[in-house]
């Protein structure tokens, strides 16, 4: 079942997969992921390799290599069960493929293994996954602006993501958060982000750990009237994050975004009415002129005066 779920998810996102695979980072990662396969199957190169196969064919996998590859496939399927974006699926496949390549190359020849491991380290230090650059309605805070923005208008509800650029989970979540901002942003409901990897004081004040071991990245916090109302993931008494899946459906349900959006639209409407009144003030009503009496009434008044 897990295999079918992964397959269907891959086919559904296939156009987006092509788009991402054409980026230099993923092109280089793809070649590194299939390095052992290319070495083992390329004629002229594989002939020089050692093998433990009974038939002595050096251009085919032996039973131990097949076992390692099968174990890799099982791990990738387990990890991808919790993946929510194409980037996470691809990231898991690339990561564990590189791990398997390191093991296979070291088993084949320690010199090739060291060379491949060095190449992976250099690639990790010099190349970063592409950041999300799509449309969004998100306000980016710094350590000097976040408090002022949250307290500026107590009627405005803020959803703030605490993230770090180096975190793969934050990078994968960027497109999901951007889509939510496009759907739900309005005058009374706004979305913000702050990089706690850059602003350590914000991390301490709002108690969001930037450590990779804490698993608190990313963190979503709901603010109303400048005060924190809720956050995901929750943190237990020992300071560890409670496991939570950052899918669009989970966020909409847990943060009651549909209800918040309906309430926030009323604030938007009231602001629009005030703006219209300021631009077009109401015209004052003119006093109605006194209506003169009818001729019959005037005759009655004159007759009373004569008497």
Backbone as CSV, one residue per row, in Angstrom:
resi,resn,N_x,N_y,N_z,CA_x,CA_y,CA_z,C_x,C_y,C_z
1,UNK,0.824,-1.202,0.000,0.000,0.000,0.000,0.867,1.265,0.000
2,UNK,1.920,1.244,0.792,2.819,2.405,0.843,3.469,2.635,-0.515
3,UNK,3.803,1.528,-1.213,4.416,1.651,-2.530,3.444,2.278,-3.528
4,UNK,2.156,1.863,-3.469,1.161,2.418,-4.377,0.917,3.898,-4.091
5,UNK,0.883,4.253,-2.803,0.685,5.661,-2.434,1.807,6.524,-2.965
6,UNK,3.037,6.055,-2.805,4.190,6.796,-3.315,4.140,6.914,-4.838
7,UNK,3.753,5.831,-5.513,3.684,5.824,-6.970,2.634,6.806,-7.472
8,UNK,1.430,6.774,-6.862,0.367,7.682,-7.276,0.740,9.143,-7.014
9,UNK,1.381,9.395,-5.885,1.816,10.761,-5.571,2.844,11.237,-6.594
10,UNK,3.738,10.345,-6.992,4.759,10.702,-7.990,4.115,11.021,-9.335
11,UNK,3.158,10.177,-9.771,2.507,10.404,-11.057,1.684,11.687,-11.048
12,UNK,1.038,11.988,-9.903,0.216,13.190,-9.796,1.072,14.446,-9.929
13,UNK,2.263,14.416,-9.344,3.140,15.588,-9.353,4.196,15.516,-10.465
14,UNK,3.980,14.641,-11.455,5.004,14.428,-12.476,5.392,15.702,-13.223
15,UNK,4.428,16.553,-13.641,4.857,17.797,-14.313,5.755,18.661,-13.441
16,UNK,5.426,18.751,-12.148,6.255,19.545,-11.249,7.612,18.887,-11.025
17,UNK,7.651,17.553,-11.070,8.917,16.838,-10.916,9.867,17.203,-12.052
18,UNK,9.343,17.222,-13.285,10.178,17.608,-14.419,10.735,19.010,-14.233
19,UNK,9.884,19.915,-13.765,10.313,21.291,-13.581,11.444,21.394,-12.569
20,UNK,11.331,20.640,-11.471,12.370,20.697,-10.438,13.641,19.973,-10.858
21,UNK,13.496,18.896,-11.608,14.678,18.134,-12.004,15.582,18.920,-12.945
22,UNK,15.039,19.913,-13.629,15.845,20.696,-14.557,16.706,21.735,-13.854
23,UNK,16.528,21.933,-12.566,17.351,22.896,-11.842,18.728,22.284,-11.567
24,UNK,19.788,23.113,-11.616,21.159,22.597,-11.490,21.385,21.760,-10.228
25,UNK,20.805,22.156,-9.114,21.018,21.411,-7.870,20.536,19.972,-8.008
26,UNK,19.345,19.809,-8.577,18.780,18.467,-8.696,19.431,17.668,-9.825
27,UNK,19.891,18.350,-10.868,20.617,17.643,-11.930,21.898,17.028,-11.374
28,UNK,22.658,17.841,-10.601,23.896,17.331,-10.002,23.598,16.228,-8.985
29,UNK,22.554,16.406,-8.195,22.189,15.392,-7.187,21.768,14.094,-7.844
30,UNK,21.085,14.189,-8.977,20.651,12.985,-9.689,21.850,12.181,-10.174
31,UNK,22.837,12.855,-10.739,24.035,12.145,-11.211,24.791,11.492,-10.045
32,UNK,24.842,12.179,-8.906,25.516,11.602,-7.747,24.744,10.417,-7.180
33,UNK,23.415,10.451,-7.318,22.579,9.369,-6.773,22.714,8.080,-7.572
34,UNK,22.992,8.202,-8.868,23.101,7.004,-9.713,24.563,6.684,-10.044
35,UNK,25.489,7.253,-9.269,26.916,7.077,-9.577,27.322,5.609,-9.544
36,UNK,26.926,4.875,-8.492,27.340,3.466,-8.394,26.712,2.643,-9.502
37,UNK,25.446,2.929,-9.809,24.780,2.212,-10.892,25.521,2.427,-12.208
38,UNK,25.940,3.674,-12.466,26.652,3.969,-13.709,27.998,3.258,-13.754
39,UNK,28.708,3.249,-12.629,30.020,2.595,-12.582,29.887,1.092,-12.772
40,UNK,28.886,0.497,-12.126,28.712,-0.959,-12.174,28.225,-1.442,-13.531
41,UNK,27.509,-0.605,-14.279,26.883,-1.047,-15.523,27.580,-0.551,-16.789
42,UNK,28.552,0.345,-16.643,29.207,0.908,-17.830,30.314,-0.035,-18.325
43,UNK,30.213,-0.546,-19.558,31.273,-1.426,-20.100,32.603,-0.687,-20.182
44,UNK,33.659,-1.397,-19.894,34.982,-0.818,-19.893,35.407,-0.349,-18.511
45,UNK,34.427,0.089,-17.717,34.710,0.476,-16.328,34.407,-0.676,-15.385
46,UNK,33.237,-1.296,-15.589,32.848,-2.383,-14.694,33.770,-3.598,-14.843
47,UNK,34.437,-3.725,-15.981,35.336,-4.863,-16.182,36.518,-4.833,-15.223
48,UNK,36.827,-3.638,-14.693,37.970,-3.506,-13.797,37.580,-3.668,-12.325
49,UNK,36.296,-3.882,-12.033,35.815,-3.936,-10.652,35.817,-5.355,-10.117
50,UNK,35.877,-5.440,-8.784,35.772,-6.744,-8.129,34.307,-7.144,-8.006
51,UNK,34.046,-8.407,-7.887,32.683,-8.906,-7.724,32.690,-10.167,-6.899
52,UNK,31.547,-10.422,-6.223,31.383,-11.643,-5.432,30.361,-12.584,-6.069
53,UNK,29.996,-12.295,-7.298,29.052,-13.156,-7.994,29.713,-14.499,-8.319
54,UNK,28.913,-15.552,-8.296,29.438,-16.894,-8.571,29.870,-17.044,-10.029
55,UNK,29.152,-16.322,-10.927,29.520,-16.432,-12.344,30.675,-15.505,-12.711
56,UNK,31.120,-14.661,-11.752,32.257,-13.787,-11.990,31.976,-12.591,-12.888
57,UNK,30.696,-12.306,-13.142,30.344,-11.169,-13.994,30.474,-9.863,-13.199
58,UNK,31.440,-8.988,-13.514,31.644,-7.774,-12.730,30.693,-6.643,-13.106
59,UNK,29.903,-6.824,-14.176,29.005,-5.769,-14.645,27.570,-5.991,-14.193
60,UNK,27.403,-6.736,-13.118,26.069,-6.949,-12.564,26.169,-6.947,-11.040
61,UNK,25.062,-6.633,-10.355,25.063,-6.552,-8.894,25.203,-7.942,-8.281
62,UNK,25.979,-8.017,-7.200,26.024,-9.276,-6.445,24.905,-9.253,-5.403
63,UNK,24.755,-10.354,-4.675,23.607,-10.488,-3.771,23.649,-9.478,-2.636
64,UNK,24.829,-9.088,-2.165,24.934,-8.112,-1.083,24.538,-6.712,-1.556
65,UNK,24.922,-6.375,-2.777,24.548,-5.070,-3.317,23.037,-4.972,-3.525
66,UNK,22.438,-6.055,-3.992,20.980,-6.076,-4.150,20.300,-5.921,-2.794
67,UNK,20.841,-6.544,-1.772,20.281,-6.443,-0.424,20.337,-4.998,0.083
68,UNK,21.449,-4.322,-0.147,21.592,-2.923,0.278,20.602,-2.036,-0.470
69,UNK,20.437,-2.255,-1.762,19.510,-1.448,-2.553,18.064,-1.685,-2.139
70,UNK,17.713,-2.912,-1.802,16.356,-3.209,-1.335,16.088,-2.542,0.011
71,UNK,17.086,-2.558,0.881,16.946,-1.904,2.182,16.772,-0.395,1.996
72,UNK,17.504,0.178,1.047,17.363,1.594,0.727,15.942,1.907,0.268
73,UNK,15.396,1.084,-0.607,14.043,1.311,-1.118,13.007,1.284,0.004
74,UNK,13.175,0.379,0.955,12.243,0.298,2.078,12.303,1.567,2.929
75,UNK,13.508,2.065,3.178,13.658,3.286,3.986,13.034,4.483,3.275
76,UNK,13.254,4.604,1.967,12.695,5.720,1.207,11.175,5.690,1.250
77,UNK,10.579,4.514,1.109,9.124,4.414,1.152,8.584,4.787,2.531
78,UNK,9.262,4.406,3.581,8.824,4.759,4.929,8.920,6.260,5.165
79,UNK,10.013,6.877,4.705,10.180,8.316,4.889,9.182,9.110,4.052
80,UNK,8.893,8.636,2.848,7.998,9.370,1.966,6.539,9.272,2.366
81,UNK,6.222,8.396,3.298,4.846,8.330,3.786,4.457,9.619,4.491
82,UNK,5.422,10.313,5.071,5.151,11.561,5.782,5.528,12.799,4.963
83,UNK,6.026,12.575,3.750,6.383,13.712,2.893,5.115,14.364,2.364
84,UNK,5.096,15.708,2.313,3.898,16.435,1.905,4.101,17.226,0.620
85,UNK,5.330,17.342,0.151,5.596,18.095,-1.071,6.504,17.290,-1.983
86,UNK,6.550,17.704,-3.250,7.430,17.047,-4.213,8.880,17.184,-3.781
87,UNK,9.216,18.350,-3.236,10.592,18.586,-2.800,11.022,17.593,-1.725
88,UNK,10.114,17.280,-0.810,10.443,16.322,0.247,10.609,14.918,-0.321
89,UNK,9.762,14.533,-1.255,9.906,13.221,-1.891,11.261,13.105,-2.585
90,UNK,11.582,14.112,-3.386,12.859,14.089,-4.091,14.038,14.147,-3.128
91,UNK,13.893,14.975,-2.079,14.973,15.092,-1.108,15.275,13.783,-0.404
92,UNK,14.222,13.034,-0.033,14.426,11.741,0.623,15.100,10.738,-0.310
93,UNK,14.646,10.708,-1.562,15.237,9.778,-2.526,16.719,10.088,-2.741
94,UNK,17.035,11.375,-2.920,18.425,11.777,-3.172,19.302,11.510,-1.958
95,UNK,18.814,11.846,-0.768,19.609,11.669,0.449,19.992,10.212,0.672
96,UNK,19.011,9.318,0.645,19.300,7.922,0.956,20.000,7.212,-0.211
97,UNK,19.833,7.725,-1.417,20.598,7.178,-2.537,22.085,7.476,-2.359
98,UNK,22.392,8.677,-1.887,23.792,9.025,-1.639,24.376,8.181,-0.507
99,UNK,23.578,7.946,0.531,24.048,7.100,1.636,24.354,5.691,1.123
100,UNK,23.450,5.160,0.312,23.675,3.822,-0.245,24.912,3.800,-1.148
101,UNK,25.114,4.872,-1.909,26.296,4.948,-2.777,27.586,4.938,-1.964
102,UNK,27.604,5.653,-0.849,28.793,5.661,0.020,29.102,4.250,0.504
103,UNK,28.075,3.542,0.975,28.274,2.178,1.489,28.760,1.249,0.373
104,UNK,28.134,1.344,-0.790,28.488,0.455,-1.895,29.895,0.733,-2.413
105,UNK,30.274,2.001,-2.499,31.617,2.333,-2.989,32.696,1.910,-1.989
106,UNK,32.442,2.091,-0.693,33.411,1.646,0.315,33.561,0.131,0.296
107,UNK,32.458,-0.559,0.067,32.516,-2.012,0.006,33.277,-2.467,-1.244
108,UNK,33.152,-1.684,-2.326,33.821,-2.043,-3.568,35.320,-1.746,-3.507
109,UNK,35.658,-0.510,-3.097,37.061,-0.089,-3.007,37.114,1.101,-2.067
110,UNK,37.943,1.004,-1.027,37.977,2.068,-0.033,38.441,3.394,-0.633
111,UNK,39.265,3.349,-1.659,39.726,4.586,-2.299,38.596,5.283,-3.049
112,UNK,37.804,4.499,-3.758,36.640,5.082,-4.459,35.623,5.602,-3.440
113,UNK,35.475,4.869,-2.338,34.548,5.294,-1.295,34.945,6.637,-0.693
114,UNK,36.239,6.808,-0.411,36.727,8.078,0.136,36.549,9.219,-0.867
115,UNK,36.794,8.938,-2.135,36.633,9.959,-3.173,35.168,10.403,-3.276
116,UNK,34.255,9.440,-3.268,32.826,9.774,-3.373,32.344,10.517,-2.127
117,UNK,32.800,10.094,-0.946,32.411,10.762,0.294,32.907,12.208,0.310
118,UNK,34.123,12.438,-0.144,34.657,13.805,-0.229,33.831,14.659,-1.178
119,UNK,33.436,14.060,-2.304,32.618,14.777,-3.277,31.262,15.166,-2.673
120,UNK,30.688,14.268,-1.897,29.398,14.555,-1.244,29.530,15.694,-0.236
121,UNK,30.605,15.698,0.530,30.819,16.749,1.533,31.000,18.109,0.865
122,UNK,31.785,18.150,-0.209,31.996,19.396,-0.948,30.675,19.890,-1.539
123,UNK,29.899,18.976,-2.081,28.607,19.343,-2.669,27.666,19.889,-1.597
124,UNK,27.660,19.268,-0.433,26.793,19.708,0.655,27.164,21.102,1.140
125,UNK,28.448,21.415,1.158,28.908,22.708,1.666,28.766,23.830,0.647
126,UNK,28.786,23.511,-0.621,28.791,24.553,-1.654,27.461,24.718,-2.377
127,UNK,26.621,23.701,-2.366,25.352,23.755,-3.107,24.174,23.643,-2.149
128,UNK,23.222,24.532,-2.306,22.029,24.538,-1.477,20.801,24.297,-2.347
129,UNK,19.777,23.646,-1.804,18.551,23.445,-2.581,17.941,24.782,-2.965
130,UNK,17.303,24.872,-4.129,16.694,26.135,-4.562,15.567,26.553,-3.632
131,UNK,15.529,27.843,-3.290,14.494,28.372,-2.417,13.233,28.658,-3.219
132,UNK,12.099,28.634,-2.526,10.824,28.941,-3.176,10.792,30.411,-3.568
133,UNK,10.464,30.697,-4.838,10.441,32.067,-5.339,9.101,32.394,-5.989
134,UNK,8.046,31.668,-5.626,6.741,31.875,-6.226,5.966,33.002,-5.559
135,UNK,4.714,33.234,-6.001,3.886,34.304,-5.430,3.484,33.998,-3.995
136,UNK,3.333,35.049,-3.194,2.945,34.889,-1.795,2.498,36.229,-1.237
137,UNK,1.663,36.184,-0.189,1.278,37.377,0.571,1.819,37.211,1.985
138,UNK,3.112,37.386,2.144,3.778,37.124,3.418,4.641,38.325,3.786
139,UNK,4.551,38.727,5.045,5.374,39.808,5.580,6.584,39.199,6.276
140,UNK,7.796,39.632,5.887,9.018,39.113,6.492,9.462,40.044,7.619
141,UNK,9.619,39.459,8.810,9.967,40.235,9.997,11.468,40.153,10.275
142,UNK,11.932,41.141,11.003,13.267,41.099,11.595,13.117,41.174,13.103
143,UNK,14.232,41.144,13.819,14.148,41.222,15.281,13.636,42.583,15.746
144,UNK,13.698,43.611,14.891,13.268,44.950,15.274,11.831,45.261,14.857
145,UNK,11.266,44.482,13.954,9.935,44.808,13.428,8.834,43.863,13.887
146,UNK,9.171,42.668,14.342,8.137,41.675,14.630,7.203,42.128,15.749
147,UNK,7.729,42.686,16.839,6.882,43.106,17.955,5.965,44.256,17.555
148,UNK,6.498,45.214,16.810,5.693,46.365,16.389,4.555,45.945,15.476
149,UNK,4.819,45.017,14.572,3.781,44.580,13.646,2.682,43.796,14.355
150,UNK,3.072,42.940,15.293,2.073,42.134,16.008,1.184,42.993,16.897
151,UNK,1.728,44.109,17.418,0.966,44.978,18.332,0.328,46.167,17.632
152,UNK,0.545,46.327,16.340,0.084,47.528,15.646,-1.438,47.654,15.675
153,UNK,-2.141,46.580,15.348,-3.606,46.596,15.304,-4.119,45.354,16.012
154,UNK,-4.720,45.501,17.209,-5.171,44.316,17.961,-6.281,43.542,17.271
155,UNK,-6.912,44.133,16.258,-7.988,43.430,15.548,-7.449,42.446,14.515
156,UNK,-6.178,42.577,14.171,-5.574,41.735,13.130,-5.013,40.453,13.751
157,UNK,-5.335,39.324,13.138,-4.788,38.028,13.537,-3.590,37.703,12.648
158,UNK,-2.503,37.290,13.281,-1.268,36.954,12.561,-0.973,35.462,12.701
159,UNK,-0.559,34.854,11.600,0.028,33.509,11.630,1.479,33.677,11.195
160,UNK,2.394,33.345,12.083,3.814,33.595,11.843,4.566,32.269,11.792
161,UNK,5.375,32.111,10.748,6.236,30.930,10.634,7.637,31.292,11.120
162,UNK,8.130,30.522,12.074,9.516,30.642,12.531,10.318,29.586,11.776
163,UNK,11.297,30.034,10.998,11.998,29.123,10.095,13.492,29.422,10.094
164,UNK,14.232,28.546,9.403,15.662,28.755,9.168,15.960,28.309,7.742
165,UNK,16.748,29.096,7.036,17.018,28.804,5.626,17.759,27.488,5.415
166,UNK,18.518,27.056,6.422,19.302,25.834,6.253,18.467,24.571,6.481
167,UNK,17.262,24.725,6.994,16.436,23.565,7.340,15.730,23.006,6.101
168,UNK,15.932,21.739,5.746,15.224,21.154,4.599,13.714,21.145,4.802
169,UNK,13.260,20.932,6.049,11.823,20.926,6.320,11.209,22.289,6.042
170,UNK,11.915,23.356,6.417,11.416,24.712,6.154,11.400,25.006,4.665
171,UNK,12.406,24.558,3.951,12.453,24.775,2.508,11.299,24.063,1.816
172,UNK,10.980,22.859,2.258,9.883,22.104,1.655,8.531,22.715,1.993
173,UNK,8.423,23.295,3.189,7.153,23.859,3.637,6.868,25.226,3.012
174,UNK,7.855,25.856,2.410,7.701,27.218,1.899,6.571,27.328,0.893
175,UNK,6.457,26.390,-0.031,5.412,26.465,-1.052,4.032,26.256,-0.446
176,UNK,3.908,25.389,0.548,2.620,25.157,1.218,2.166,26.416,1.935
177,UNK,3.078,27.050,2.655,2.747,28.267,3.403,2.399,29.405,2.455
178,UNK,3.084,29.491,1.333,2.783,30.523,0.341,1.379,30.337,-0.234
179,UNK,0.994,29.098,-0.525,-0.355,28.828,-1.045,-1.428,29.228,-0.033
180,UNK,-1.178,28.958,1.246,-2.141,29.344,2.282,-2.289,30.860,2.357
181,UNK,-1.179,31.572,2.222,-1.244,33.036,2.276,-2.028,33.594,1.092
182,UNK,-1.913,32.973,-0.072,-2.658,33.430,-1.241,-4.155,33.190,-1.081
183,UNK,-4.523,32.141,-0.366,-5.937,31.794,-0.215,-6.618,32.550,0.922
184,UNK,-5.892,32.822,2.012,-6.546,33.313,3.229,-6.123,34.712,3.655
185,UNK,-5.136,35.303,3.006,-4.694,36.631,3.431,-5.780,37.677,3.187
186,UNK,-6.052,38.524,4.185,-6.989,39.634,4.054,-6.628,40.677,5.103
187,UNK,-7.445,41.725,5.237,-7.109,42.826,6.139,-7.024,42.378,7.592
188,UNK,-7.842,41.401,7.976,-7.868,40.968,9.372,-7.112,39.694,9.656
189,UNK,-6.547,39.055,8.612,-5.789,37.811,8.782,-4.544,37.901,7.908
190,UNK,-3.385,37.967,8.533,-2.143,38.163,7.799,-1.133,37.078,8.132
191,UNK,-0.193,36.883,7.207,0.820,35.841,7.331,2.204,36.488,7.381
192,UNK,3.038,35.973,8.279,4.381,36.501,8.427,5.405,35.392,8.584
193,UNK,6.686,35.752,8.394,7.794,34.816,8.569,8.954,35.544,9.230
194,UNK,9.695,34.804,10.040,10.900,35.364,10.648,11.958,34.275,10.677
195,UNK,13.164,34.619,10.253,14.288,33.682,10.170,15.014,33.662,11.514
196,UNK,14.730,32.645,12.343,15.366,32.579,13.657,16.796,32.058,13.549
197,UNK,17.175,31.522,12.395,18.578,31.194,12.183,19.424,32.439,12.060
198,UNK,18.797,33.529,11.664,19.482,34.813,11.526,19.274,35.708,12.746
199,UNK,18.083,35.643,13.336,17.755,36.491,14.485,17.600,35.604,15.722
200,UNK,18.710,35.383,16.403,18.703,34.498,17.565,17.884,35.024,18.724
201,UNK,17.780,36.355,18.869,17.007,36.922,19.970,15.523,36.605,19.829
202,UNK,15.031,36.572,18.591,13.635,36.207,18.350,13.398,34.755,18.754
203,UNK,14.372,33.894,18.462,14.274,32.487,18.838,14.128,32.318,20.354
204,UNK,14.899,33.082,21.107,14.839,32.980,22.572,13.546,33.566,23.123
205,UNK,13.130,34.703,22.596,11.948,35.370,23.132,10.691,34.539,22.923
206,UNK,10.550,33.946,21.737,9.338,33.182,21.420,9.514,31.685,21.653
207,UNK,10.637,31.308,22.241,10.883,29.932,22.682,10.733,28.922,21.551
208,UNK,11.385,29.230,20.416,11.440,28.307,19.290,12.904,27.952,19.074
209,UNK,13.257,26.712,19.343,14.652,26.301,19.243,15.063,26.151,17.782
210,UNK,16.235,26.685,17.469,16.782,26.561,16.118,17.688,25.341,15.969
211,UNK,17.789,24.528,17.003,18.638,23.341,16.941,17.997,22.270,16.065
212,UNK,18.774,21.616,15.199,18.209,20.544,14.378,17.668,19.384,15.204
213,UNK,18.204,19.193,16.415,17.758,18.081,17.254,16.407,18.338,17.906
214,UNK,15.983,19.609,17.999,14.719,19.924,18.677,13.505,19.600,17.816
215,UNK,13.674,19.584,16.507,12.598,19.316,15.556,11.457,20.323,15.688
216,UNK,11.787,21.571,16.035,10.781,22.625,16.133,10.703,23.483,14.868
217,UNK,11.458,23.119,13.844,11.448,23.890,12.613,10.775,23.102,11.500
218,UNK,9.815,23.726,10.813,9.275,25.055,11.103,8.288,25.026,12.250
219,UNK,7.988,26.200,12.817,6.944,26.348,13.834,5.962,27.414,13.374
220,UNK,4.672,27.125,13.502,3.624,28.085,13.186,2.980,28.555,14.477
221,UNK,2.891,29.869,14.652,2.315,30.448,15.872,1.206,31.409,15.477
222,UNK,0.050,31.267,16.141,-1.100,32.133,15.904,-1.125,33.225,16.966
223,UNK,-1.164,34.490,16.523,-1.199,35.640,17.417,-2.510,36.398,17.213
224,UNK,-3.172,36.730,18.331,-4.354,37.576,18.305,-4.186,38.661,19.358
225,UNK,-4.331,39.909,18.943,-4.099,41.011,19.860,-2.662,41.085,20.335
226,UNK,-1.739,40.607,19.539,-0.328,40.618,19.914,0.079,39.508,20.846
227,UNK,-0.857,38.621,21.235,-0.578,37.540,22.174,-0.649,36.188,21.478
228,UNK,0.219,35.272,21.896,0.201,33.924,21.324,-1.031,33.172,21.776
229,UNK,-1.730,32.557,20.820,-2.930,31.772,21.110,-2.646,30.287,21.008
230,UNK,-1.919,29.876,19.976,-1.574,28.466,19.814,-0.376,28.361,18.894
231,UNK,0.247,27.177,18.911,1.373,26.912,18.030,1.417,25.441,17.652
232,UNK,2.010,25.189,16.505,2.281,23.835,16.043,3.689,23.811,15.452
233,UNK,4.517,22.810,15.802,4.205,21.710,16.711,4.224,22.154,18.164
234,UNK,3.473,21.435,18.992,3.512,21.707,20.417,4.816,21.189,21.016
235,UNK,5.178,21.752,22.155,6.422,21.381,22.824,6.085,20.790,24.187
236,UNK,6.663,19.611,24.494,6.374,18.980,25.779,7.210,19.609,26.897
237,UNK,7.073,19.077,28.091,7.754,19.636,29.261,9.278,19.530,29.154
238,UNK,9.758,18.569,28.369,11.196,18.406,28.212,11.767,19.254,27.077
239,UNK,10.901,20.082,26.461,11.366,20.941,25.388,11.455,20.267,24.037
240,UNK,10.857,19.096,23.897,10.878,18.386,22.625,9.573,18.602,21.880
241,UNK,9.684,18.755,20.564,8.505,19.004,19.746,7.699,17.719,19.568
242,UNK,6.378,17.850,19.693,5.479,16.725,19.455,5.296,16.577,17.954
243,UNK,5.463,15.379,17.446,5.407,15.142,16.004,4.091,15.638,15.414
244,UNK,4.192,16.391,14.320,3.001,16.955,13.664,3.305,17.141,12.193
245,UNK,2.337,16.819,11.339,2.531,16.888,9.894,2.046,18.237,9.366
246,UNK,2.931,18.948,8.659,2.620,20.280,8.155,1.966,20.201,6.776
247,UNK,0.834,19.506,6.696,0.067,19.488,5.454,-0.905,20.660,5.450
248,UNK,-1.331,21.036,4.263,-2.275,22.152,4.145,-3.577,21.840,4.871
249,UNK,-4.052,20.598,4.776,-5.299,20.215,5.439,-5.178,20.316,6.962
250,UNK,-4.060,19.858,7.513,-3.858,19.934,8.964,-3.835,21.376,9.455
251,UNK,-3.183,22.245,8.726,-3.075,23.646,9.141,-4.443,24.320,9.098
252,UNK,-5.197,24.080,8.033,-6.533,24.678,7.917,-7.417,24.218,9.066
253,UNK,-7.339,22.933,9.406,-8.192,22.392,10.472,-7.748,22.864,11.848
254,UNK,-6.459,22.760,12.147,-5.983,23.077,13.496,-6.092,24.570,13.812
255,UNK,-5.854,25.425,12.815,-5.887,26.873,13.042,-7.237,27.499,12.690
256,UNK,-8.221,26.664,12.316,-9.562,27.153,11.983,-9.495,28.302,10.965
257,UNK,-8.736,28.088,9.903,-8.510,29.164,8.945,-9.787,29.607,8.249
258,UNK,-10.690,28.684,7.955,-11.933,29.069,7.288,-12.757,30.004,8.166
259,UNK,-12.861,29.673,9.456,-13.613,30.520,10.381,-12.914,31.863,10.593
260,UNK,-11.594,31.834,10.748,-10.851,33.077,10.922,-10.985,33.977,9.694
261,UNK,-10.984,33.366,8.532,-11.089,34.148,7.304,-12.445,34.830,7.201
262,UNK,-13.516,34.116,7.562,-14.849,34.720,7.503,-14.976,35.891,8.475
263,UNK,-14.411,35.747,9.678,-14.449,36.847,10.645,-13.579,38.012,10.181
264,UNK,-12.459,37.700,9.574,-11.536,38.750,9.158,-12.073,39.542,7.976
265,UNK,-12.915,38.928,7.143,-13.496,39.654,6.022,-14.418,40.759,6.503
266,UNK,-15.048,40.575,7.677,-15.899,41.625,8.232,-15.079,42.859,8.572
267,UNK,-13.880,42.648,9.110,-12.983,43.767,9.393,-12.596,44.467,8.107
268,UNK,-12.367,43.688,7.069,-12.024,44.262,5.771,-13.164,45.118,5.230
269,UNK,-14.409,44.648,5.423,-15.572,45.382,4.949,-15.765,46.674,5.726
270,UNK,-15.578,46.617,7.051,-15.732,47.818,7.868,-14.691,48.871,7.509
271,UNK,-13.465,48.423,7.206,-12.432,49.366,6.779,-12.800,50.002,5.447
272,UNK,-13.407,49.205,4.569,-13.816,49.752,3.273,-14.924,50.776,3.416
273,UNK,-15.873,50.520,4.332,-16.956,51.473,4.555,-16.422,52.787,5.102
274,UNK,-15.474,52.717,6.049,-14.895,53.941,6.612,-14.135,54.720,5.547
275,UNK,-13.462,54.004,4.653,-12.728,54.672,3.586,-13.687,55.393,2.646
276,UNK,-14.821,54.762,2.326,-15.803,55.388,1.457,-16.387,56.631,2.108
277,UNK,-16.653,56.565,3.418,-17.204,57.708,4.123,-16.225,58.870,4.165
278,UNK,-14.922,58.543,4.295,-13.926,59.616,4.333,-13.751,60.271,2.969
279,UNK,-13.915,59.477,1.907,-13.757,60.028,0.566,-15.013,60.747,0.095
280,UNK,-16.176,60.234,0.484,-17.440,60.817,0.061,-18.301,61.080,1.292
281,UNK,-18.118,62.218,1.976,-18.916,62.520,3.163,-20.375,62.701,2.797
282,UNK,-21.284,62.332,3.688,-22.713,62.444,3.381,-23.127,63.894,3.180
283,UNK,-24.024,64.125,2.249,-24.533,65.474,1.960,-25.551,65.858,3.020
284,UNK,-25.383,67.000,3.695,-26.348,67.396,4.724,-27.711,67.683,4.117
285,UNK,-28.760,67.320,4.840,-30.117,67.526,4.360,-30.500,68.997,4.487
286,UNK,-31.121,69.552,3.451,-31.566,70.941,3.480,-32.899,71.054,4.200
287,UNK,-33.060,72.163,4.946,-34.337,72.395,5.639,-35.426,72.677,4.622
288,UNK,-36.558,72.058,4.815,-37.675,72.255,3.890,-38.282,73.635,4.111
289,UNK,-38.516,74.386,3.062,-39.145,75.714,3.221,-40.552,75.595,3.764
290,UNK,-40.937,76.590,4.550,-42.281,76.564,5.124,-43.315,76.726,4.024
291,UNK,-44.317,75.895,4.085,-45.372,75.941,3.090,-46.379,77.013,3.468
292,UNK,-46.664,77.926,2.574,-47.682,78.951,2.882,-49.055,78.337,3.043
293,UNK,-49.883,78.951,3.880,-51.219,78.426,4.111,-52.112,78.577,2.904
294,UNK,-53.131,77.797,2.880,-54.082,77.856,1.764,-54.927,79.116,1.883
295,UNK,-55.523,79.577,0.818,-56.366,80.786,0.885,-57.469,80.660,1.906
296,UNK,-58.072,79.506,2.061,-59.165,79.332,3.026,-58.659,79.529,4.436
297,UNK,-57.475,78.997,4.725,-56.926,79.135,6.065,-56.600,80.591,6.369
298,UNK,-56.075,81.342,5.364,-55.753,82.749,5.580,-56.999,83.561,5.872
299,UNK,-58.107,83.238,5.228,-59.370,83.953,5.474,-59.853,83.731,6.883
300,UNK,-59.675,82.487,7.378,-60.115,82.172,8.743,-59.316,82.972,9.753
301,UNK,-57.977,83.084,9.514,-57.120,83.826,10.431,-57.496,85.299,10.431
302,UNK,-57.772,85.898,9.261,-58.131,87.302,9.193,-59.466,87.560,9.873
303,UNK,-60.423,86.639,9.718,-61.736,86.823,10.339,-61.616,86.822,11.865
304,UNK,-60.716,86.016,12.390,-60.530,85.958,13.846,-59.921,87.249,14.330
305,UNK,-58.996,87.847,13.529,-58.402,89.114,13.911,-59.429,90.232,13.932
306,UNK,-60.387,90.236,12.965,-61.419,91.272,12.919,-62.314,91.235,14.137
307,UNK,-62.611,89.993,14.606,-63.446,89.853,15.783,-62.716,90.294,17.000
